[in-house]
Amino acid sequence: MPLSRRLATGLGTVAATTLVAISALPLTVVAAPAPADVTAARDAASWLAGEFSDGSLPGPFGGADWGLTVDGLIALSATGVADPTRRAATEQVAAHVRSYNSYDDFGIEGFTDGGATAKLLYAASAAGADPGDFGGFDLRTETRSLIAGADAGHQRGRITSRTTAATGPDASNTFDQSFAVLGLARSGALPQDTVDFLVRQQCAAGGFRLYPDTADGPSPSCDEQSDATLDVDSTAMAVQALLAAADDGATGAATAAAKGAEWLVTQQRADGSYGGSGPTSGANSNSTGLAGQALAAAGRDAAAARAAKALTGLQVTASTGGPAAAEAGAIAYDRAGLATAAETGIAEHERDQWRRATAQALLGLAGVPLGRIGLDPPPTSPEPTPTGTASPTATVSPTGAPTPTAPATATTGPTPSAPVTTAPPSPSPTTAPSTVPPPGTTAAPGTTPAAPGPGALPRTGAAITSYLLVALLLLGGGAVLLVLGRRRAA
């Protein structure tokens, strides 16, 4: 065989083999966030780190709020800020697993919150801890045990809570399911039925409903519920979970994620912001942060950049903060909250809202998908952190524990979208009986605990390096063939 033909055959074989390999890679490429957005995310995380005390974030009633602390842990892991604080938070969350996912602290045994367990599984993986031995608990095994089996019919694959007569029925939702998919994908094999159940929560329009349950019981799918409300926060979480599932090889995940991302694009407001549903339907930084993170994960870069711009517009800076200048980096829930802070500062009773908003909003600035937090290096920026940002380690003690006189607090299920200081939290998967505080929530003596609040977070993207190498290979091969062809002709 002539040399030119042998080379052509060899190059053709290499090119074909490479193209087959490339077709098996994830097609979503997560673009690097703008340097200014990375700086804004790091400033927000630095402020949030300064709100930690003894490795936890306080709730609205005092004492540790473990759901909010987990959100803070995820935020610090996404940005790489305040590593001593992150390590202390990881230790404290591991030491209080049952304070978050059960009612054991209140003397009510037998209840296990499925959403909280799945969120802990994800958070442990994202923080670089061992989910198989997190505070002495095997979170992966516990999560798997709470997944409905084949005998559950159309509810097969659903993450559920282990309930008792005292705690009421299970109310797990799409947020919980997304965390189950994320956590299981990050910690080992991902059961296909958990992905299938999540996909069934998507309506034909592309958005996802928050609750699988109706007044008549669980409905088989979103399209079979005539009055289903499509929710931005749930859709953003589902998109990120499905992208992680697609990277894990799950069937149908990539298509559903792409459809969900397109629906999110249609819901974006003129200023780039998003609102949730129900009490969080107004434009807010929590919903915008989650949606922006999902858009970036799905490769909708223009929409993600617009969401990031809306978020930076709600961030306190040293130059524009007025009385709140020392709180530089904090992100307001909405414009009204930012205006109040600029006029009078951030009052103590308002800080809980700011903590919840900042923890979730900064994810839309960092640009790291939930499925990649803890796997990829956090983005860095050469821009300096503005003066006035809270010290990330000032109040951290890795061995400290919450005040023992107050029961531990937990935020279960959905997104930390709503400010507990002015409105009820985002729809929660569990509405605890009036006599039982929600898991993980610390209530001051004599007060009625607030309804459980929201919770938070993807594994997507392929390194662009492989695409560049293939392009160079094909170009080089073409050049060789061209030269050989000309020599032969000569």
Order of alpha helices (4+ residues) and beta strands (2+ residues): alpha-alpha-alpha-alpha-alpha-alpha-alpha-alpha-alpha-beta-beta-beta-beta-alpha-alpha-beta-beta-alpha-alpha-alpha-alpha-alpha-alpha
